[in-house]
């Protein structure tokens, strides 16, 4: 009976994860990836790795400047394993399969009777959103420049 309930719970959990449009990765307390949904696979082109150390052999994680690489243990999913809750951290990730993506990450420890038993990372691809924000800022800057030139031209007459 317990085994059947465990299988049922696992199947239900997998169905829930697949129905969520946000990318999710769940790690156990050793940092082994135990579950991730299709959205995580779509965004990161996940290699079938078993733990974070193998994962970072394929991926590089950077701060938003795209130059400063995260130090060992600094990745949100690992900080969550250490008990930290992370909300809205922006990172840049790249590997040979992706050109580079900006992601926003939330990561939290998973607790059982106040003991950390794993962590969950929830992330979204914000690359297009940031690209549009940069284009808008560039447009606004150009518009201000044109407005200033027109104002100077009118005032000089």
C-alpha positions in Angstrom: 0.0 0.0 0.0 2.8 2.5 0.9 4.6 1.7 -2.4 1.4 2.3 -4.4 0.8 5.6 -2.6 4.4 6.6 -3.3 4.1 5.7 -7.0 0.8 7.6 -7.2 2.3 10.6 -5.4 5.3 10.6 -7.8 3.0 10.4 -10.9 0.8 13.2 -9.6 3.9 15.3 -8.8 5.3 14.8 -12.3 1.9 15.7 -13.8 1.8 18.9 -11.7 5.3 19.8 -12.8 4.5 19.3 -16.5 1.4 21.4 -16.2 3.3 24.4 -14.9 4.6 26.9 -17.6 7.5 28.0 -15.4 10.8 26.0 -15.4 11.4 24.0 -12.3 14.4 21.9 -11.1 14.3 19.9 -7.9 17.6 18.7 -6.2 18.1 16.4 -3.3 20.3 17.4 -0.3 23.4 16.2 -2.1 22.6 18.4 -5.1 21.5 15.6 -7.4 18.8 16.7 -9.8 15.9 14.4 -9.0 13.2 16.1 -11.1 12.8 18.8 -13.7 9.9 19.7 -16.0 9.8 20.0 -19.8 9.9 23.8 -19.5 13.4 23.5 -17.8 14.5 21.2 -20.6 13.1 23.6 -23.2 14.9 26.6 -21.8 18.2 25.1 -20.8 18.4 22.1 -23.2 19.1 20.1 -20.1 21.7 17.4 -20.4 20.7 14.2 -18.7 23.0 14.8 -15.8 22.5 13.6 -12.3 23.9 16.4 -10.2 24.9 20.1 -10.2 28.6 19.4 -10.5 28.0 17.5 -13.8 25.6 20.2 -15.0 28.2 23.0 -14.6 30.5 21.0 -16.9 28.1 21.9 -19.7 26.8 25.3 -18.5 28.5 28.5 -17.3 26.5 30.8 -15.0 27.3 34.5 -14.9 26.2 37.6 -13.2 24.2 40.0 -15.4 27.4 41.6 -16.7 28.0 38.3 -18.7 31.6 38.4 -17.5 31.7 37.6 -13.8 31.2 33.9 -13.4 29.4 32.6 -10.3 31.9 31.1 -7.8 31.5 27.6 -6.5 28.5 27.3 -4.3 27.1 30.6 -5.4 24.5 29.3 -7.7 20.9 29.9 -6.4 20.0 26.2 -6.2 23.1 25.5 -4.1 22.6 28.5 -1.9 19.0 27.1 -1.3 20.6 23.8 -0.2 22.5 25.8 2.4 19.2 27.2 3.7 19.0 30.5 1.8 15.8 31.6 0.0 16.4 33.5 -3.2 13.8 35.6 -5.0 14.1 37.3 -8.4 17.9 36.8 -8.9 18.9 37.6 -12.5 21.6 35.5 -14.1 23.1 34.8 -17.5 23.6 31.2 -18.6 25.3 29.8 -21.6 26.6 26.6 -23.0 27.5 25.1 -26.5 23.8 24.5 -27.2 22.4 27.9 -26.3 23.8 31.4 -27.3 23.2 32.7 -23.8 20.0 33.4 -21.9 19.0 35.9 -19.2 17.0 34.1 -16.5 15.3 35.2 -13.3 15.6 32.6 -10.6 13.8 31.9 -7.3 15.3 29.1 -5.2 14.2 27.7 -1.9 15.2 25.0 0.5 12.9 22.0 0.8 12.3 21.2 4.4 11.1 18.1 6.2 10.7 18.5 10.0 13.0 21.6 9.9 15.8 19.6 8.1 16.9 20.6 4.6 16.1 17.6 2.3 16.7 19.4 -1.0 16.0 22.5 -2.9 13.9 23.8 -5.7 14.8 26.3 -8.4 12.0 28.1 -10.4 13.2 30.1 -13.3 12.0 32.1 -16.4 13.7 33.1 -19.5 13.7 36.9 -19.5 16.0 37.4 -22.5 13.4 38.8 -24.8 12.0 41.0 -22.1 15.4 42.5 -21.4 16.1 42.9 -25.2 12.8 44.9 -25.6 13.6 47.0 -22.5 17.0 47.9 -24.0 15.5 48.7 -27.4 12.9 50.9 -25.7 15.6 52.7 -23.7 17.6 53.3 -26.9 14.5 54.6 -28.6 13.8 56.9 -25.7 17.4 58.2 -25.7 17.2 58.9 -29.5 13.9 60.6 -29.1 15.3 62.9 -26.4 18.2 63.7 -28.6 16.0 64.6 -31.6 13.7 66.6 -29.3 16.7 68.5 -28.0 18.0 69.2 -31.6 14.6 70.5 -32.7 14.2 72.7 -29.6 17.7 74.2 -30.2 16.9 74.7 -33.9 13.6 76.5 -33.1 15.2 78.7 -30.4 18.1 79.7 -32.6 15.8 81.2 -35.2 
